[in-house]
Amino acid sequence: MSSRWLLLLLLWVFSASASADAAVGTAAVDTWYVRPAAECVNNGDGLASTCAASAGASGAFNSFSNVIWTATTGVDDGDTLCVSGKHRETLIPANSGTVALPITISLKCNGVTAGTITGANIESSWTGPDGNGNYTAGTAYTTPLWVLVDGVVARHGTSTGALTSGQWFLTGTTVVYRGDPSEKVIEIAVRGVNIDGSASNSSNIIIYGGGASSTGFGAASGGGRLEATRLIASKAAITFKDCSNISVTGLTFYAHRGGIDYRGTCHDSTGTYNTLTYTGDGLDSNFEAAAPYNITYSYNDVSSTYLGGTNDFLASTVASHSTTIDKECIASTFAGNNIRAYRNLAHDCWTGISFLPNAVVTGYIIESNRVYDIASSGLLLANDGNLAVTQSAIAGNLVENTGLSNECNSYGVVHTGATDAPGSQVEIVNNMIINAGATLNVNGTAARNSTGSVLNNVGIQPRCASAPYQVNMTNWSNRVSANINNNVWYSTATQWWRVGSVRTTFSTFQSDVTPQETASVMTNPLLTSIAAPYNLKSTAASPVRRAGTPTGACKDVRGRACYPDSPDIGAYQATSGDPAGPRAPVQ
């Protein structure tokens, strides 16, 4: 071989070797890209956003199954995996970052199309119509929960013979659709989860969808999106088990059995700035073993589980689903400490925010949330038997229009079960509860309930005609003096309390110290508007202005600290939160 050809061969080998080295991740921080196989024929090295010209060349991974998760040579500590385009498969994180260098899975990266992960497949094999104008899918389906028509949730009918235009029904394994599907994109949910960390035990991961900011609720439009998972028990759009330091932020969830589900021994994990629509459970913590948990749900917009009719859940899904699917916008069950629901927007669900631990727990905070149009109770913190819930607060929440389908058996705010641990402090303060079935229930039933304070709350117009009382403390047995005062209760009804107290029922109440409510008032709080809650504020003559009792738990529905010496009663504070600042009107 001539020296010229030998030189060219050596140059080619060196070039190929350099290219191969460039296609492998490093110990430093790398950015990886994954696109759908429908967009990229060839699977690339993952280190470029474009499609690879040939297999293994520079370009994006062409499916989740081809993502490399190994240390150094794949997605590892501090790396970012950019998800672009619409993926019809489940993403399984198969590696963990570190606390200092978490892995980021981003559905919104600069220079590439925002990512969508869907649990639905397009159905294109239809036969029909029959005599009713119904078309039948040619694919067999197992318990699909959602059908999307041109990207929008289709309503579920009650039978094949009673479908109206645009409705669907599952008979056996066949999906029946009323209307001509030929010019529509019809997607049917076939996968139970979009991002599944339930088997990989992955930790130290950020799942990012495009943001939102601390100035408002919910995810920004145009960001990453999760869609349409089918009905599978104990599955949500995102599921992690035995994890730590998982952050899910800025995503849009659309049409799921559940939103975010932290299971097992997960701790120090969050769900923030997300928007969840048509989702059975918005955010769920189903802990299965005791551990020092710290789960925070904040700035999430959770909506549209309940749509307004008796047993009418999940986009008019048949009533039998109401007993199968969890119906809370936000829920935390089983054992876990330091759980906080902060500044969430939750509406159109069976229950707004529901904390139901089954063990002795501490540090449960439901704070500065707005909850409205709820079928049953708005905010619920409950426990079983003699298990203690200690160091808890329900503070600064705005709760409107609850009990829509469960009027006389539900409340705006519920705190039941046991809080009898020595030194525990439970505060129910500065909430504004409007048009609930009944306003507030701190009924201990068979448990022992030791509540520190029920202060500075506003209750307006309870809706239950047979028992429209404001506060129920029947069977409440507490070990310490209860501070139940500085509340404003108002109703146009002439008799809206029960025997035992003018404002609060204390039937069969047991206490070392008889409760008093001497400073509360039964009067119109003189709010400027109940129909427009974001502009709702008190007038200058309102009895709620600067009339509250100072309490450390006080924040308003916007997360602002209350004026320390004379807070306003209710969930809106006419103050900047700065004690030295002017008391500006609420905007």
C-alpha positions as CSV (number, residue, x, y, z in Angstrom):
1,M,0.0,0.0,0.0
2,S,1.4,3.4,-0.9
3,S,2.2,5.9,1.9
4,R,-0.5,8.2,0.5
5,W,-3.3,5.5,0.9
6,L,-1.9,4.5,4.3
7,L,-2.1,8.2,5.4
8,L,-5.7,8.4,4.2
9,L,-6.6,5.2,6.0
10,L,-5.0,6.4,9.3
11,L,-6.9,9.8,8.9
12,W,-10.2,7.9,8.4
13,V,-9.6,5.6,11.4
14,F,-8.7,8.6,13.6
15,S,-11.8,10.5,12.3
16,A,-14.1,7.6,13.0
17,S,-12.5,7.1,16.5
18,A,-13.0,10.8,17.3
19,S,-16.6,10.6,16.1
20,A,-17.2,7.6,18.2
21,D,-15.7,9.3,21.3
22,A,-17.9,12.3,20.7
23,A,-21.0,10.1,20.6
24,V,-20.4,8.9,24.2
25,G,-21.5,10.7,27.3
26,T,-18.9,12.0,29.8
27,A,-18.5,12.3,33.5
28,A,-19.3,16.0,33.0
29,V,-22.8,17.3,32.5
30,D,-24.3,16.2,29.2
31,T,-27.5,17.2,27.3
32,W,-29.2,14.3,25.6
33,Y,-32.1,14.3,23.1
34,V,-34.9,11.8,22.4
35,R,-37.5,12.1,19.6
36,P,-40.3,9.7,18.4
37,A,-39.4,6.9,16.1
38,A,-42.1,8.3,13.8
39,E,-39.9,11.4,13.3
40,C,-36.5,9.8,13.1
41,V,-35.9,6.6,11.2
42,N,-32.4,6.1,12.6
43,N,-31.4,5.8,16.3
44,G,-28.7,8.3,17.0
45,D,-26.1,8.7,19.7
46,G,-28.5,10.9,21.7
47,L,-26.2,13.9,21.8
48,A,-27.8,16.1,19.1
49,S,-31.4,17.3,18.6
50,T,-31.6,16.5,14.9
51,C,-32.3,13.1,13.4
52,A,-29.3,10.9,12.8
53,A,-28.2,10.3,9.2
54,S,-27.5,6.7,10.0
55,A,-27.7,4.3,13.0
56,G,-25.4,5.5,15.8
57,A,-24.5,8.7,14.1
58,S,-24.9,12.2,15.7
59,G,-28.5,12.7,16.4
60,A,-31.4,12.1,18.8
61,F,-32.4,8.7,20.3
62,N,-35.4,7.7,18.3
63,S,-37.5,6.2,21.1
64,F,-37.5,5.9,24.9
65,S,-36.4,2.3,24.6
66,N,-33.1,3.4,23.0
67,V,-32.2,6.0,25.7
68,I,-28.9,5.0,27.4
69,W,-29.1,5.4,31.2
70,T,-25.7,3.9,32.2
71,A,-23.3,6.0,34.2
72,T,-20.8,8.2,32.3
73,T,-21.7,6.8,28.8
74,G,-25.4,7.6,29.3
75,V,-27.9,9.8,31.1
76,D,-26.4,10.2,34.6
77,D,-25.5,12.7,37.3
78,G,-26.4,16.3,36.4
79,D,-27.4,15.4,32.8
80,T,-30.5,16.6,31.0
81,L,-32.7,14.4,28.8
82,C,-34.7,16.6,26.4
83,V,-37.9,15.0,25.3
84,S,-39.2,16.4,22.0
85,G,-42.2,15.6,19.9
86,K,-45.1,13.2,20.7
87,H,-44.2,9.9,22.2
88,R,-46.6,6.9,22.3
89,E,-44.7,4.9,24.9
90,T,-43.8,4.9,28.6
91,L,-40.7,6.6,29.8
92,I,-38.9,4.6,32.5
93,P,-36.1,6.5,34.2
94,A,-33.5,3.7,34.7
95,N,-30.9,5.8,36.6
96,S,-30.6,8.2,39.5
97,G,-28.8,11.5,39.9
98,T,-27.4,12.7,43.1
99,V,-28.7,15.4,45.5
100,A,-26.1,17.8,44.2
101,L,-26.4,16.7,40.6
102,P,-30.0,15.5,39.8
103,I,-31.0,14.2,36.4
104,T,-33.4,16.5,34.6
105,I,-36.0,15.1,32.2
106,S,-37.2,18.2,30.4
107,L,-40.2,18.3,28.1
108,K,-39.3,21.9,27.2
109,C,-35.8,22.6,25.9
110,N,-34.6,25.5,23.8
111,G,-34.5,24.9,20.1
112,V,-36.7,21.8,20.0
113,T,-40.4,21.1,19.9
114,A,-42.0,20.7,23.3
115,G,-42.5,17.1,24.3
116,T,-45.8,15.2,24.8
117,I,-46.0,11.7,26.3
118,T,-49.3,10.0,25.7
119,G,-50.8,6.7,26.9
120,A,-53.1,6.6,23.9
121,N,-52.8,5.1,20.4
122,I,-54.5,6.3,17.3
123,E,-57.4,4.0,16.3
124,S,-57.9,4.0,12.5
125,S,-59.7,0.7,12.0
126,W,-63.4,1.4,12.2
127,T,-66.5,-0.4,10.9
128,G,-70.0,0.9,10.6
129,P,-72.2,2.7,10.9
130,D,-74.9,0.6,12.5
131,G,-78.5,1.7,12.6
132,N,-77.8,4.2,15.4
133,G,-74.9,5.9,13.6
134,N,-72.3,4.0,15.8
135,Y,-68.9,2.9,14.6
136,T,-66.9,0.1,16.2
137,A,-63.1,0.0,16.6
138,G,-61.3,-2.9,15.1
139,T,-58.8,-3.2,17.9
140,A,-59.5,-4.9,21.2
141,Y,-59.1,-2.7,24.3
142,T,-58.8,-3.4,28.0
143,T,-60.5,-0.8,30.3
144,P,-59.7,2.3,28.4
145,L,-60.5,5.3,30.6
146,W,-60.2,8.0,28.0
147,V,-60.9,8.6,24.3
148,L,-59.6,11.7,22.8
149,V,-61.2,13.1,19.6
150,D,-58.9,15.6,17.9
151,G,-57.1,16.0,21.2
152,V,-60.2,16.7,23.3
153,V,-61.7,14.3,25.9
154,A,-64.8,12.6,24.5
155,R,-67.7,12.0,26.8
156,H,-68.5,8.5,28.0
157,G,-72.0,7.2,27.3
158,T,-74.1,4.8,29.4
159,S,-74.8,2.2,26.7
160,T,-74.3,1.6,23.0
161,G,-78.0,2.2,22.3
162,A,-78.1,5.5,24.1
163,L,-75.0,7.3,22.7
164,T,-75.3,10.8,21.4
165,S,-73.0,12.4,18.9
166,G,-69.4,12.3,20.0
167,Q,-69.9,9.9,22.8
168,W,-68.2,6.5,23.3
169,F,-68.8,3.3,25.2
170,L,-66.8,0.1,25.9
171,T,-68.7,-3.1,25.3
172,G,-66.6,-6.1,26.2
173,T,-63.3,-5.2,24.5
174,T,-64.8,-3.1,21.8
175,V,-64.9,0.7,21.7
176,V,-68.1,2.1,20.1
177,Y,-68.1,5.7,18.9
178,R,-71.2,7.6,17.8
179,G,-70.4,9.6,14.7
180,D,-68.2,9.3,11.6
181,P,-64.6,9.0,12.7
182,S,-63.1,9.1,9.2
183,E,-62.1,12.8,9.4
184,K,-61.1,12.8,13.0
185,V,-58.0,11.8,15.0
186,I,-59.4,9.4,17.6
187,E,-57.0,8.2,20.3
188,I,-57.8,5.5,22.9
189,A,-55.8,5.1,26.1
190,V,-53.9,1.8,26.2
191,R,-51.0,2.5,28.7
192,G,-51.4,2.9,32.4
193,V,-48.6,5.5,33.0
194,N,-46.6,8.1,31.1
195,I,-43.4,8.2,33.3
196,D,-43.0,5.1,35.4
197,G,-40.4,5.0,38.2
198,S,-42.3,2.5,40.3
199,A,-39.9,-0.4,39.6
200,S,-36.6,1.4,39.0
201,N,-36.2,2.9,42.4
202,S,-34.8,6.0,40.8
203,S,-34.2,9.2,42.9
204,N,-32.8,12.7,42.5
205,I,-34.8,13.5,39.3
206,I,-36.4,16.7,38.1
207,I,-39.2,16.3,35.6
208,Y,-39.7,19.7,34.0
209,G,-42.4,20.8,31.6
210,G,-41.9,24.5,30.9
211,G,-42.6,26.4,34.0
212,A,-45.0,28.9,35.5
213,S,-43.9,31.2,38.1
214,S,-44.6,31.9,41.8
215,T,-47.1,34.6,40.8
216,G,-49.9,32.3,39.8
217,F,-51.3,28.8,39.7
218,G,-50.6,26.1,37.1
219,A,-48.2,25.3,34.3
220,A,-47.4,27.7,31.5
221,S,-49.1,27.0,28.1
222,G,-47.0,25.6,25.3
223,G,-44.9,23.5,27.6
224,G,-44.6,19.7,28.1
225,R,-47.7,17.6,28.3
226,L,-48.8,14.2,29.6
227,E,-51.9,12.7,28.2
228,A,-54.5,9.9,28.4
229,T,-53.6,7.0,30.6
230,R,-56.0,4.0,31.0
231,L,-57.6,2.7,34.1
232,I,-55.1,0.7,36.1
233,A,-55.2,0.5,39.9
234,S,-52.4,2.3,41.7
235,K,-51.1,4.0,38.6
236,A,-51.0,7.7,37.7
237,A,-49.5,9.7,34.9
238,I,-46.2,9.8,36.9
239,T,-45.4,7.1,39.4
240,F,-42.4,6.7,41.6
241,K,-41.8,4.2,44.4
242,D,-39.1,4.1,47.2
243,C,-37.7,7.3,46.0
244,S,-36.3,10.6,47.2
245,N,-35.9,14.1,45.8
246,I,-38.2,13.8,42.9
247,S,-39.5,17.2,41.6
248,V,-42.3,17.4,39.1
249,T,-42.8,20.9,37.9
250,G,-44.5,23.0,35.1
251,L,-46.3,20.1,33.4
252,T,-49.8,19.9,31.9
253,F,-51.6,16.7,32.8
254,Y,-54.6,15.9,30.7
255,A,-57.0,12.9,31.1
256,H,-55.5,10.5,33.6
257,R,-56.6,8.2,36.4
258,G,-54.1,10.0,38.5
259,G,-51.6,12.8,38.2
260,I,-48.5,12.3,40.4
261,D,-48.2,9.3,42.7
262,Y,-45.4,8.9,45.2
263,R,-45.5,5.4,46.7
264,G,-43.6,3.2,49.1
265,T,-40.9,5.1,51.1
266,C,-40.7,8.2,48.9
267,H,-39.6,11.4,50.7
268,D,-38.5,14.9,50.0
269,S,-40.4,15.0,46.8
270,T,-42.6,17.7,45.3
271,G,-45.3,18.5,42.7
272,T,-45.3,22.2,41.8
273,Y,-46.6,24.5,39.1
274,N,-48.5,21.8,37.3
275,T,-52.0,21.9,35.6
276,L,-54.1,18.8,35.9
277,T,-57.3,18.5,34.0
278,Y,-59.7,15.5,33.8
279,T,-57.6,13.7,36.3
280,G,-59.1,11.3,38.9
281,D,-56.4,12.0,41.6
282,G,-54.5,15.1,41.0
283,L,-51.5,14.5,43.3
284,D,-51.3,11.4,45.5
285,S,-49.0,10.2,48.2
286,N,-49.7,6.5,49.0
287,F,-47.1,5.8,51.5
288,E,-46.6,2.1,52.5
289,A,-44.0,2.3,55.3
290,A,-43.0,4.7,58.0
291,A,-40.2,7.2,57.1
292,P,-39.4,10.9,57.6
293,Y,-41.4,12.1,54.6
294,N,-41.5,15.6,53.3
295,I,-43.9,16.0,50.3
296,T,-45.0,19.4,49.1
297,Y,-47.7,20.1,46.5
298,S,-47.8,23.7,45.6
299,Y,-49.1,26.0,42.8
300,N,-50.9,23.1,41.1
301,D,-54.1,23.8,39.2
302,V,-56.1,20.6,39.6
303,S,-59.5,20.5,37.9
304,S,-62.4,18.8,36.2
305,T,-62.8,15.5,37.9
306,Y,-66.4,16.1,38.9
307,L,-68.6,17.7,36.3
308,G,-71.8,18.5,38.1
309,G,-74.2,15.5,38.3
310,T,-74.8,12.9,40.9
311,N,-72.2,10.1,40.5
312,D,-71.1,11.9,37.3
313,F,-67.3,11.8,37.4
314,L,-64.5,12.0,34.9
315,A,-66.1,13.5,31.9
316,S,-69.4,11.7,32.4
317,T,-67.8,8.3,32.7
318,V,-70.4,5.8,33.9
319,A,-71.3,5.9,37.5
320,S,-69.6,2.6,38.3
321,H,-66.3,4.4,37.9
322,S,-67.1,6.6,40.8
323,T,-66.4,3.7,43.2
324,T,-63.3,2.6,41.4
325,I,-61.3,5.8,40.8
326,D,-60.0,8.0,43.5
327,K,-61.8,11.3,43.3
328,E,-59.8,13.8,45.2
329,C,-58.0,16.6,43.4
330,I,-55.1,16.2,45.8
331,A,-54.7,13.3,48.1
332,S,-52.2,11.9,50.6
333,T,-52.9,8.6,52.3
334,F,-51.1,6.1,54.4
335,A,-48.3,7.2,56.8
336,G,-46.0,10.1,56.2
337,N,-44.8,13.2,58.1
338,N,-44.4,16.8,56.9
339,I,-46.9,16.8,54.1
340,R,-47.9,20.3,52.7
341,A,-50.5,21.4,50.2
342,Y,-49.7,25.0,49.5
343,R,-51.3,27.4,47.1
344,N,-53.1,24.9,44.9
345,L,-56.1,25.7,42.7
346,A,-58.5,22.7,43.0
347,H,-61.9,22.5,41.5
348,D,-64.6,20.3,40.0
349,C,-63.6,17.2,42.1
350,W,-65.4,15.0,44.6
351,T,-63.1,16.2,47.4
352,G,-60.7,19.2,47.0
353,I,-57.7,18.3,49.1
354,S,-57.8,15.1,51.2
355,F,-55.2,14.0,53.7
356,L,-56.0,10.6,55.1
357,P,-53.1,9.1,57.0
358,N,-53.4,5.7,58.6
359,A,-50.7,6.1,61.2
360,V,-49.4,8.5,63.8
361,V,-48.1,11.5,61.7
362,T,-47.0,15.0,62.3
363,G,-46.6,18.2,60.3
364,Y,-49.7,18.2,58.0
365,I,-50.2,21.6,56.5
366,I,-53.1,22.7,54.1
367,E,-52.3,26.3,53.5
368,S,-53.3,29.1,51.1
369,N,-55.3,27.0,48.6
370,R,-58.3,28.0,46.6
371,V,-60.9,25.2,46.3
372,Y,-64.2,25.6,44.6
373,D,-67.1,23.7,42.9
374,I,-66.6,20.5,44.9
375,A,-69.2,17.6,45.1
376,S,-68.4,16.7,48.7
377,S,-66.0,18.3,51.2
378,G,-63.5,21.0,50.3
379,L,-60.6,20.4,52.6
380,L,-60.3,17.1,54.6
381,L,-57.8,16.1,57.2
382,A,-58.9,12.9,58.9
383,N,-57.5,9.9,60.7
384,D,-58.8,6.6,62.1
385,G,-59.2,5.4,65.7
386,N,-56.8,6.8,68.3
387,L,-54.0,7.6,65.8
388,A,-52.6,11.0,66.4
389,V,-52.3,13.8,63.8
390,T,-50.1,16.5,65.5
391,Q,-48.6,19.8,64.6
392,S,-51.0,20.5,61.8
393,A,-52.7,23.6,60.3
394,I,-55.5,24.4,57.9
395,A,-54.8,28.0,57.3
396,G,-55.6,30.8,54.8
397,N,-57.7,28.8,52.4
398,L,-60.6,30.0,50.2
399,V,-63.2,27.4,49.9
400,E,-66.4,28.0,47.8
401,N,-69.4,26.0,46.7
402,T,-68.9,22.6,48.3
403,G,-71.4,19.8,48.9
404,L,-72.8,20.1,45.5
405,S,-73.9,16.4,45.5
406,N,-73.5,15.6,49.2
407,E,-74.9,18.7,50.7
408,C,-75.9,17.7,54.2
409,N,-73.0,15.2,54.7
410,S,-70.1,17.4,53.8
411,Y,-68.3,20.5,54.9
412,G,-66.1,23.2,53.6
413,V,-63.4,22.2,56.0
414,V,-63.1,18.9,58.0
415,H,-60.6,18.0,60.7
416,T,-61.5,14.7,62.4
417,G,-59.7,11.9,64.1
418,A,-57.2,12.1,66.9
419,T,-54.7,14.9,67.7
420,D,-54.0,14.0,71.3
421,A,-50.3,13.8,71.5
422,P,-48.8,15.9,74.3
423,G,-47.8,19.3,73.2
424,S,-49.5,19.1,69.8
425,Q,-50.7,22.2,68.2
426,V,-53.4,22.1,65.5
427,E,-54.7,25.4,64.1
428,I,-57.7,26.1,61.9
429,V,-57.3,29.8,61.2
430,N,-58.1,32.5,58.6
431,N,-60.1,30.3,56.3
432,M,-62.9,31.8,54.2
433,I,-65.7,29.2,53.6
434,I,-68.6,30.3,51.3
435,N,-71.7,28.3,50.4
436,A,-70.6,24.9,51.8
437,G,-73.1,22.2,52.8
438,A,-72.0,23.0,56.3
439,T,-69.0,25.1,57.2
440,L,-66.6,23.4,59.6
441,N,-66.4,20.0,61.2
442,V,-63.9,19.2,63.9
443,N,-65.8,16.2,65.1
444,G,-63.7,13.7,67.0
445,T,-66.3,10.8,67.0
446,A,-64.6,7.9,68.8
447,A,-61.2,9.5,68.7
448,R,-59.7,12.1,71.0
449,N,-59.3,15.4,69.3
450,S,-57.1,18.1,70.8
451,T,-57.3,21.3,68.7
452,G,-55.4,24.4,69.7
453,S,-57.2,27.1,67.8
454,V,-60.2,27.7,65.6
455,L,-59.6,31.4,64.9
456,N,-60.3,34.2,62.4
457,N,-62.4,32.1,60.0
458,V,-65.3,33.4,57.9
459,G,-68.3,31.2,57.2
460,I,-71.0,32.4,54.8
461,Q,-74.3,30.9,54.0
462,P,-74.1,27.1,54.7
463,R,-76.4,25.4,52.2
464,C,-77.8,22.3,54.0
465,A,-81.4,23.1,54.9
466,S,-81.8,20.4,57.5
467,A,-78.7,21.1,59.5
468,P,-77.1,24.4,58.2
469,Y,-74.9,24.9,61.2
470,Q,-71.5,26.6,60.9
471,V,-69.2,24.5,63.2
472,N,-69.8,21.0,64.4
473,M,-67.9,19.7,67.4
474,T,-70.2,16.9,68.3
475,N,-68.4,14.1,70.3
476,W,-65.3,16.2,70.3
477,S,-63.2,15.1,73.4
478,N,-60.2,17.3,73.9
479,R,-57.5,17.3,76.5
480,V,-56.7,21.0,76.5
481,S,-58.6,24.3,76.3
482,A,-59.8,25.0,72.8
483,N,-59.5,28.6,71.6
484,I,-62.6,29.0,69.4
485,N,-63.0,32.7,68.7
486,N,-62.8,35.7,66.5
487,N,-64.8,34.0,63.8
488,V,-67.4,35.7,61.6
489,W,-70.5,33.4,60.9
490,Y,-73.1,34.7,58.5
491,S,-76.3,33.4,56.9
492,T,-79.5,34.9,55.8
493,A,-81.4,31.9,57.3
494,T,-83.2,32.7,60.6
495,Q,-82.0,29.5,62.3
496,W,-78.7,28.2,61.1
497,W,-77.1,26.8,64.3
498,R,-77.8,23.7,66.4
499,V,-78.8,23.4,70.1
500,G,-75.8,23.8,72.4
501,S,-74.4,27.2,71.2
502,V,-75.6,30.1,69.2
503,R,-72.8,29.6,66.6
504,T,-71.3,26.2,67.3
505,T,-72.7,22.9,68.3
506,F,-71.0,21.3,71.2
507,S,-73.4,18.3,71.7
508,T,-71.8,15.6,74.0
509,F,-68.7,17.8,74.1
510,Q,-66.1,16.6,76.6
511,S,-63.3,18.8,77.7
512,D,-61.2,19.7,80.7
513,V,-62.1,23.3,80.0
514,T,-65.5,24.3,78.6
515,P,-65.0,26.0,75.2
516,Q,-66.0,29.6,74.8
517,E,-66.7,31.6,71.7
518,T,-67.3,35.0,73.2
519,A,-65.6,37.2,70.6
520,S,-67.0,35.7,67.4
521,V,-69.8,37.6,65.7
522,M,-72.8,36.5,63.6
523,T,-73.0,39.2,61.1
524,N,-72.5,40.1,57.4
525,P,-68.7,40.3,56.7
526,L,-69.4,42.9,54.0
527,L,-67.3,41.5,51.3
528,T,-67.2,43.4,48.0
529,S,-68.0,40.4,45.8
530,I,-68.5,36.7,46.3
531,A,-69.0,36.0,42.6
532,A,-65.4,37.2,41.8
533,P,-63.2,35.6,44.4
534,Y,-59.9,36.8,43.0
535,N,-61.1,40.4,43.6
536,L,-62.9,39.5,46.8
537,K,-62.1,41.9,49.6
538,S,-63.7,43.5,52.6
539,T,-65.1,47.0,52.6
540,A,-63.8,49.7,54.9
541,A,-66.8,49.1,57.2
542,S,-66.4,45.3,57.3
543,P,-66.2,43.6,60.7
544,V,-63.4,41.4,59.4
545,R,-60.9,44.2,58.9
546,R,-58.1,44.2,61.5
547,A,-60.3,42.3,63.8
548,G,-58.4,38.9,64.0
549,T,-56.4,37.4,66.7
550,P,-52.6,37.1,66.1
551,T,-51.6,33.5,65.2
552,G,-48.4,32.1,63.9
553,A,-50.1,30.0,61.3
554,C,-51.7,32.9,59.5
555,K,-51.1,33.3,55.8
556,D,-53.7,34.4,53.2
557,V,-54.8,32.6,50.0
558,R,-52.0,34.3,48.1
559,G,-49.4,33.1,50.5
560,R,-48.8,36.4,52.1
561,A,-48.1,36.6,55.8
562,C,-50.8,38.2,57.9
563,Y,-50.3,41.5,59.7
564,P,-48.9,40.2,63.1
565,D,-50.7,42.5,65.5
566,S,-54.2,42.7,64.0
567,P,-54.7,40.4,61.0
568,D,-57.9,40.6,59.0
569,I,-60.4,37.7,59.6
570,G,-60.6,35.4,56.7
571,A,-58.4,34.3,53.8
572,Y,-57.6,37.7,52.3
573,Q,-55.3,40.1,54.1
574,A,-55.3,43.8,53.3
575,T,-51.6,44.1,54.0
576,S,-48.4,43.6,52.2
577,G,-47.2,41.3,55.0
578,D,-44.6,43.8,56.0
579,P,-45.5,45.1,59.5
580,A,-43.8,48.4,58.8
581,G,-45.5,48.8,55.4
582,P,-48.8,50.5,54.6
583,R,-52.0,48.5,54.8
584,A,-52.8,48.6,51.1
585,P,-56.3,47.3,49.9
586,V,-56.4,43.8,48.4
587,Q,-56.2,43.9,44.7
